[in-house]
């Protein structure tokens, strides 16, 4: 198991309760949730942190405010933080209400987000 199955089930339940059609995609040892072909959120096990983190795509407007919270970290895979994306530590999504807060932020930004360009297959 490369990601937290219990957290995945909690996210699925939240999205179903919000009547949101979503897809899941295994990525980089984690799990990505997509809405309208755009990344919404995901689960990542961080080796440095040593636990599962919630990846949240909340947009640049909410990004700086979220980073003021002690449960948030900049999303950084390459040494350069990705603006508009954060990691939330387990203390930040411990309750269903807390998890719902982050899912709602992601869903609010999703209509404004750009979808990734489909990759061309090599022949």
N, CA, C and O of each residue as an XYZ file, in Angstrom:
492
protein
N       0.853     -1.186      0.000
C       0.000      0.000      0.000
C       0.889      1.236      0.000
O       1.659      1.454      0.935
N       0.782      2.039     -1.044
C       1.639      3.209     -1.178
C       1.000      4.478     -0.631
O       1.650      5.522     -0.574
N      -0.254      4.403     -0.232
C      -0.930      5.571      0.329
C      -1.920      5.105      1.383
O      -2.210      3.914      1.490
N      -2.427      6.028      2.144
C      -3.338      5.759      3.253
C      -4.741      5.443      2.707
O      -5.474      6.345      2.300
N      -5.100      4.165      2.703
C      -6.403      3.720      2.184
C      -7.568      4.311      2.984
O      -8.606      4.648      2.416
N      -7.392      4.435      4.295
C      -8.457      4.993      5.132
C      -8.722      6.444      4.749
O      -9.878      6.854      4.637
N      -7.664      7.221      4.548
C      -7.837      8.608      4.118
C      -8.488      8.661      2.731
O      -9.343      9.509      2.478
N      -8.087      7.766      1.844
C      -8.697      7.712      0.511
C     -10.202      7.470      0.615
O     -10.985      8.111     -0.087
N     -10.604      6.555      1.483
C     -12.029      6.271      1.674
C     -12.761      7.482      2.250
O     -13.898      7.762      1.871
N     -12.114      8.192      3.157
C     -12.731      9.396      3.741
C     -12.939     10.473      2.679
O     -13.979     11.132      2.658
N     -11.953     10.654      1.797
C     -12.082     11.649      0.732
C     -13.190     11.234     -0.227
O     -14.005     12.065     -0.628
N     -13.228      9.961     -0.597
C     -14.281      9.460     -1.494
C     -15.661      9.708     -0.890
O     -16.580     10.139     -1.587
N     -15.803      9.436      0.402
C     -17.075      9.643      1.079
C     -17.477     11.120      1.055
O     -18.634     11.450      0.792
N     -16.513     12.005      1.331
C     -16.801     13.450      1.310
C     -17.289     13.881     -0.079
O     -18.269     14.615     -0.200
N     -16.599     13.421     -1.116
C     -16.971     13.810     -2.476
C     -18.332     13.246     -2.857
O     -19.107     13.921     -3.534
N     -18.634     12.032     -2.440
C     -19.948     11.443     -2.718
C     -21.049     12.227     -2.000
O     -22.111     12.476     -2.571
N     -20.795     12.611     -0.751
C     -21.782     13.383      0.009
C     -22.035     14.746     -0.625
O     -23.124     15.304     -0.491
N     -21.031     15.282     -1.314
C     -21.167     16.573     -1.985
C     -21.666     16.398     -3.422
O     -21.712     17.358     -4.191
N     -22.038     15.165     -3.776
C     -22.570     14.831     -5.105
C     -21.611     15.293     -6.209
O     -22.022     15.894     -7.202
N     -20.331     14.996     -6.009
C     -19.285     15.396     -6.945
C     -18.773     14.172     -7.692
O     -18.337     13.198     -7.077
N     -18.829     14.224     -9.012
C     -18.273     13.144     -9.836
C     -16.754     13.305     -9.838
O     -16.247     14.396    -10.102
N     -16.033     12.238     -9.548
C     -14.578     12.305     -9.477
C     -13.967     11.044    -10.058
O     -14.634     10.024    -10.233
N     -12.688     11.144    -10.349
C     -11.895     10.006    -10.797
C     -10.680      9.921     -9.888
O     -10.273     10.917     -9.292
N     -10.108      8.742     -9.784
C      -8.860      8.595     -9.040
C      -7.777      8.139    -10.006
O      -8.045      7.477    -11.008
N      -6.552      8.510     -9.676
C      -5.410      8.181    -10.510
C      -4.217      7.914     -9.603
O      -3.845      8.759     -8.788
N      -3.623      6.739     -9.748
C      -2.408      6.440     -8.990
C      -1.264      7.240     -9.593
O      -0.995      7.158    -10.791
N      -0.594      8.015     -8.745
C       0.501      8.863     -9.218
C       1.623      8.914     -8.197
O       1.376      9.122     -7.009
N       2.837      8.730     -8.645
C       4.033      8.935     -7.826
C       3.927      8.272     -6.451
O       4.336      8.862     -5.451
N       3.397      7.081     -6.392
C       3.270      6.386     -5.120
C       2.128      6.889     -4.261
O       1.980      6.465     -3.115
N       1.330      7.778     -4.794
C       0.196      8.322     -4.059
C      -1.084      8.133     -4.847
O      -1.136      7.346     -5.793
N      -2.110      8.856     -4.453
C      -3.404      8.778     -5.122
C      -3.884     10.192     -5.378
O      -3.870     11.036     -4.482
N      -4.309     10.446     -6.603
C      -4.795     11.761     -7.005
C      -6.295     11.668     -7.270
O      -6.765     10.713     -7.888
N      -7.034     12.658     -6.802
C      -8.465     12.769     -7.075
C      -8.645     13.880     -8.094
O      -8.129     14.985     -7.928
N      -9.398     13.565     -9.171
C      -9.612     14.527    -10.236
C     -11.097     14.814    -10.392
O     -11.934     13.915    -10.311
N     -11.408     16.093    -10.618
C     -12.765     16.531    -10.916
C     -12.683     17.349    -12.196
O     -11.852     18.251    -12.301
N     -13.526     17.050    -13.158
C     -13.515     17.722    -14.457
C     -12.141     17.654    -15.123
O     -11.689     18.625    -15.729
N     -11.490     16.512    -15.007
C     -10.177     16.264    -15.611
C      -9.057     17.137    -15.032
O      -8.022     17.324    -15.671
N      -9.266     17.667    -13.829
C      -8.267     18.521    -13.181
C      -7.988     17.980    -11.781
O      -8.894     17.513    -11.090
N      -6.717     18.052    -11.374
C      -6.371     17.586    -10.029
C      -7.138     18.399     -8.999
O      -7.142     19.629     -9.037
N      -7.776     17.707     -8.090
C      -8.493     18.340     -6.987
C      -7.646     18.262     -5.723
O      -7.336     19.278     -5.101
N      -7.281     17.047     -5.359
C      -6.485     16.806     -4.158
C      -5.834     15.441     -4.304
O      -6.041     14.742     -5.296
N      -5.056     15.076     -3.318
C      -4.410     13.779     -3.381
C      -3.824     13.377     -2.047
O      -3.888     14.119     -1.066
N      -3.256     12.193     -2.032
C      -2.626     11.640     -0.832
C      -1.189     11.309     -1.197
O      -0.918     10.685     -2.223
N      -0.292     11.732     -0.352
C       1.136     11.520     -0.588
C       1.791     11.131      0.735
O       1.561     11.782      1.754
N       2.597     10.084      0.726
C       3.371      9.739      1.919
C       4.724     10.409      1.768
O       5.494     10.083      0.865
N       5.003     11.334      2.646
C       6.237     12.102      2.581
C       7.318     11.418      3.409
O       7.141     11.194      4.607
N       8.426     11.089      2.775
C       9.502     10.386      3.476
C      10.155     11.265      4.526
O      10.519     10.784      5.600
N      10.308     12.559      4.226
C      10.916     13.462      5.211
C       9.994     13.654      6.413
O      10.439     13.649      7.561
N       8.690     13.823      6.125
C       7.723     14.044      7.204
C       7.381     12.737      7.914
O       7.105     12.730      9.113
N       7.401     11.636      7.173
C       7.161     10.324      7.761
C       5.704      9.961      7.961
O       5.389      9.100      8.782
N       4.811     10.603      7.224
C       3.387     10.320      7.378
C       2.659     10.705      6.093
O       3.240     11.297      5.184
N       1.381     10.356      6.041
C       0.550     10.741      4.898
C       0.220     12.219      4.980
O      -0.079     12.753      6.049
N       0.280     12.860      3.836
C      -0.096     14.264      3.735
C      -1.219     14.390      2.709
O      -1.262     13.653      1.724
N      -2.115     15.325      2.953
C      -3.153     15.644      1.994
C      -2.590     16.705      1.057
O      -2.178     17.774      1.506
N      -2.570     16.417     -0.243
C      -2.193     17.418     -1.232
C      -3.477     18.150     -1.608
O      -4.474     17.515     -1.953
N      -3.459     19.460     -1.545
C      -4.664     20.226     -1.844
C      -4.360     21.306     -2.878
O      -3.439     22.104     -2.702
N      -5.129     21.324     -3.940
C      -5.002     22.359     -4.969
C      -6.056     23.415     -4.663
O      -7.233     23.258     -4.990
N      -5.604     24.500     -4.025
C      -6.535     25.511     -3.537
C      -6.409     26.847     -4.261
O      -7.207     27.753     -4.022
N      -5.436     26.982     -5.130
C      -5.257     28.219     -5.878
C      -4.406     29.228     -5.137
O      -4.238     29.153     -3.920
N      -3.875     30.172     -5.891
C      -2.946     31.140     -5.317
C      -3.615     32.101     -4.343
O      -2.963     32.565     -3.408
N      -4.902     32.416     -4.532
C      -5.575     33.342     -3.624
C      -5.657     32.785     -2.203
O      -5.484     33.533     -1.241
N      -5.913     31.504     -2.059
C      -6.037     30.879     -0.738
C      -4.697     30.367     -0.207
O      -4.578     30.053      0.978
N      -3.700     30.285     -1.071
C      -2.400     29.675     -0.754
C      -1.693     30.345      0.431
O      -1.336     29.664      1.393
N      -1.488     31.648      0.378
C      -0.735     32.331      1.443
C      -1.464     32.282      2.782
O      -0.836     32.120      3.829
N      -2.780     32.422      2.749
C      -3.561     32.348      3.990
C      -3.463     30.952      4.598
O      -3.337     30.814      5.815
N      -3.522     29.921      3.762
C      -3.438     28.550      4.261
C      -2.074     28.285      4.896
O      -1.987     27.598      5.913
N      -1.019     28.821      4.308
C       0.325     28.575      4.846
C       0.547     29.205      6.221
O       1.520     28.876      6.900
N      -0.333     30.097      6.631
C      -0.255     30.675      7.982
C      -0.681     29.654      9.034
O      -0.346     29.800     10.210
N      -1.408     28.631      8.624
C      -1.880     27.599      9.554
C      -0.736     26.629      9.853
O      -0.005     26.239      8.943
N      -0.576     26.238     11.114
C       0.531     25.339     11.460
C       0.405     23.939     10.853
O       1.377     23.183     10.853
N      -0.765     23.583     10.341
C      -0.969     22.249      9.754
C      -0.659     22.219      8.256
O      -0.807     21.176      7.619
N      -0.231     23.350      7.686
C       0.015     23.438      6.249
C       1.492     23.616      5.940
O       2.227     24.297      6.655
N       1.899     22.977      4.846
C       3.261     23.072      4.342
C       3.190     23.405      2.850
O       2.233     23.020      2.178
N       4.190     24.114      2.329
C       4.201     24.309      0.879
C       4.380     22.962      0.179
O       5.128     22.109      0.657
N       3.710     22.773     -0.926
C       3.870     21.530     -1.681
C       5.149     21.656     -2.489
O       5.259     22.494     -3.385
N       6.108     20.811     -2.158
C       7.440     20.945     -2.729
C       8.003     19.569     -3.038
O       8.396     18.836     -2.131
N       8.042     19.216     -4.318
C       8.623     17.938     -4.732
C      10.052     18.113     -5.237
O      10.858     17.185     -5.171
N      10.357     19.296     -5.738
C      11.607     19.490     -6.467
C      12.545     20.506     -5.842
O      13.573     20.826     -6.439
N      12.235     21.021     -4.673
C      13.040     22.085     -4.093
C      12.458     23.458     -4.399
O      12.983     24.477     -3.952
N      11.378     23.476     -5.159
C      10.708     24.726     -5.511
C       9.208     24.556     -5.255
O       8.553     23.781     -5.952
N       8.651     25.273     -4.260
C       7.230     25.104     -3.938
C       6.319     25.433     -5.121
O       6.595     26.340     -5.907
N       5.240     24.682     -5.224
C       4.251     24.910     -6.274
C       3.165     25.835     -5.714
O       2.414     25.446     -4.820
N       3.089     27.040     -6.234
C       2.093     28.005     -5.757
C       0.699     27.496     -6.066
O       0.430     26.974     -7.148
N      -0.182     27.660     -5.090
C      -1.559     27.219     -5.261
C      -1.812     25.804     -4.775
O      -2.955     25.351     -4.722
N      -0.734     25.103     -4.419
C      -0.823     23.738     -3.905
C      -0.204     23.694     -2.516
O       0.845     24.296     -2.282
N      -0.844     22.988     -1.600
C      -0.289     22.833     -0.252
C      -0.350     21.370      0.169
O      -1.095     20.567     -0.394
N       0.446     21.056      1.163
C       0.328     19.801      1.898
C      -0.341     20.133      3.221
O      -0.017     21.143      3.845
N      -1.260     19.300      3.650
C      -1.890     19.428      4.965
C      -1.448     18.217      5.780
O      -1.575     17.075      5.337
N      -0.924     18.482      6.979
C      -0.469     17.406      7.854
C      -1.680     16.701      8.486
O      -2.774     17.265      8.510
N      -1.496     15.482      8.995
C      -2.628     14.718      9.540
C      -3.443     15.466     10.608
O      -4.650     15.248     10.715
N      -2.815     16.327     11.384
C      -3.564     17.091     12.391
C      -4.587     18.014     11.730
O      -5.577     18.393     12.356
N      -4.356     18.370     10.487
C      -5.238     19.289      9.777
C      -6.440     18.633      9.131
O      -7.358     19.329      8.695
N      -6.459     17.300      9.056
C      -7.625     16.607      8.480
C      -8.077     15.458      9.376
O      -8.649     14.475      8.907
N      -7.811     15.599     10.667
C      -8.129     14.557     11.645
C      -9.630     14.283     11.730
O     -10.048     13.128     11.797
N     -10.431     15.334     11.727
C     -11.883     15.150     11.814
C     -12.498     15.267     10.420
O     -11.886     15.823      9.509
N     -13.704     14.742     10.263
C     -14.404     14.867      8.986
C     -14.688     16.330      8.665
O     -14.672     16.727      7.500
N     -14.946     17.128      9.691
C     -15.180     18.558      9.485
C     -13.919     19.233      8.930
O     -14.002     20.040      8.004
N     -12.757     18.904      9.496
C     -11.495     19.469      9.014
C     -11.220     19.029      7.575
O     -10.847     19.850      6.737
N     -11.401     17.746      7.290
C     -11.180     17.246      5.937
C     -12.136     17.931      4.967
O     -11.743     18.301      3.860
N     -13.391     18.099      5.382
C     -14.382     18.771      4.549
C     -13.999     20.203      4.218
O     -14.276     20.685      3.119
N     -13.364     20.883      5.163
C     -12.907     22.259      4.931
C     -11.939     22.305      3.754
O     -12.071     23.153      2.872
N     -10.960     21.390      3.739
C      -9.966     21.371      2.664
C     -10.579     20.928      1.346
O     -10.242     21.473      0.294
N     -11.474     19.946      1.387
C     -12.146     19.491      0.167
C     -12.968     20.639     -0.425
O     -12.978     20.832     -1.641
N     -13.659     21.402      0.434
C     -14.448     22.538     -0.041
C     -13.565     23.601     -0.692
O     -13.939     24.178     -1.714
N     -12.385     23.865     -0.101
C     -11.462     24.830     -0.710
C     -11.015     24.348     -2.091
O     -10.952     25.127     -3.042
N     -10.711     23.074     -2.185
C     -10.302     22.498     -3.474
C     -11.430     22.582     -4.499
O     -11.200     22.943     -5.653
N     -12.643     22.248     -4.078
C     -13.786     22.294     -4.987
C     -14.103     23.727     -5.429
O     -14.530     23.948     -6.562
N     -13.894     24.698     -4.536
C     -14.146     26.098     -4.890
C     -13.157     26.576     -5.958
O     -13.515     27.372     -6.828
N     -11.924     26.093     -5.891
C     -10.919     26.507     -6.871
C     -11.028     25.729     -8.179
O     -10.655     26.255     -9.228
N     -11.518     24.514     -8.151
C     -11.496     23.634     -9.315
C     -12.045     24.267    -10.598
O     -11.423     24.103    -11.648
N     -13.176     24.981    -10.570
C     -13.671     25.572    -11.829
C     -12.705     26.600    -12.423
O     -12.743     26.851    -13.628
N     -11.850     27.193    -11.606
C     -10.894     28.198    -12.073
C      -9.578     27.584    -12.546
O      -8.797     28.234    -13.240
N      -9.339     26.340    -12.169
C      -8.077     25.672    -12.474
C      -8.003     25.280    -13.945
O      -9.017     25.029    -14.596
N      -6.778     25.234    -14.442
C      -6.555     24.782    -15.812
C      -6.238     23.296    -15.795
O      -5.516     22.813    -14.923
N      -6.776     22.591    -16.749
C      -6.468     21.164    -16.878
C      -5.090     21.010    -17.495
O      -4.669     21.839    -18.301
N      -4.392     19.956    -17.119
C      -3.097     19.661    -17.728
C      -3.311     19.274    -19.179
O      -4.322     18.674    -19.542
N      -2.336     19.631    -19.997
C      -2.412     19.242    -21.404
C      -2.166     17.750    -21.508
O      -1.267     17.222    -20.854
N      -2.958     17.061    -22.326
C      -2.725     15.611    -22.475
C      -1.346     15.375    -23.107
O      -0.929     16.099    -24.012
N      -0.658     14.356    -22.612
C       0.667     14.043    -23.127
C       0.529     13.291    -24.443
O      -0.321     12.414    -24.592
N       1.376     13.650    -25.386
C       1.378     12.969    -26.673
C       2.117     11.658    -26.537
O       3.184     11.596    -25.926
N       1.553     10.615    -27.103
C       2.179      9.303    -27.055
C       3.213      9.199    -28.171
O       2.989      9.639    -29.298
N       4.334      8.614    -27.827
C       5.372      8.386    -28.836
C       4.989      7.183    -29.674
O       4.456      6.198    -29.165
N       5.264      7.276    -30.958
C       4.938      6.161    -31.872
C       6.087      5.203    -31.979
O       5.996      4.209    -32.700
